[in-house]
Amino acid sequence: MAEVHAEMVANVWKIVVSEGDVVDEGDTLVILESMKMEIPVLSEDPGTVTKIQVKEGDVVQEGDLIAVVE
């Protein structure tokens, strides 16, 4: 199981995957927006997305859980 956490304070601009989707290492899960820059959040491991913890429009803090890939 791999937990994916936010690396900075940002807005959740777009959620690219859904729970149940199969992803490869390096696939984009969510796109964050901070200071007019889009920051992709990537899967660190291949697997199935079992939980998406955020919604579009949420503000995440550094270290917040974004998703779980098993």
TAFEN-V168695 format. One record per residue. N is the residue number from 0. OMEGA is omega as a letter, one per 20 degrees, with the letter a starting at -180 (none if undefined). Layout:
# TAFEN-V168695
n=N omega=OMEGA
n=N omega=OMEGA
This chain:
# TAFEN-V168695
n=0 omega=r
n=1 omega=r
n=2 omega=r
n=3 omega=a
n=4 omega=r
n=5 omega=r
n=6 omega=a
n=7 omega=r
n=8 omega=a
n=9 omega=r
n=10 omega=r
n=11 omega=a
n=12 omega=a
n=13 omega=r
n=14 omega=a
n=15 omega=a
n=16 omega=r
n=17 omega=r
n=18 omega=a
n=19 omega=r
n=20 omega=r
n=21 omega=a
n=22 omega=r
n=23 omega=r
n=24 omega=r
n=25 omega=r
n=26 omega=r
n=27 omega=r
n=28 omega=a
n=29 omega=r
n=30 omega=r
n=31 omega=r
n=32 omega=r
n=33 omega=r
n=34 omega=r
n=35 omega=r
n=36 omega=r
n=37 omega=a
n=38 omega=r
n=39 omega=r
n=40 omega=a
n=41 omega=r
n=42 omega=r
n=43 omega=a
n=44 omega=r
n=45 omega=r
n=46 omega=a
n=47 omega=r
n=48 omega=a
n=49 omega=a
n=50 omega=r
n=51 omega=a
n=52 omega=a
n=53 omega=r
n=54 omega=r
n=55 omega=a
n=56 omega=r
n=57 omega=r
n=58 omega=r
n=59 omega=r
n=60 omega=r
n=61 omega=r
n=62 omega=r
n=63 omega=r
n=64 omega=r
n=65 omega=a
n=66 omega=r
n=67 omega=r
n=68 omega=r
n=69 omega=none
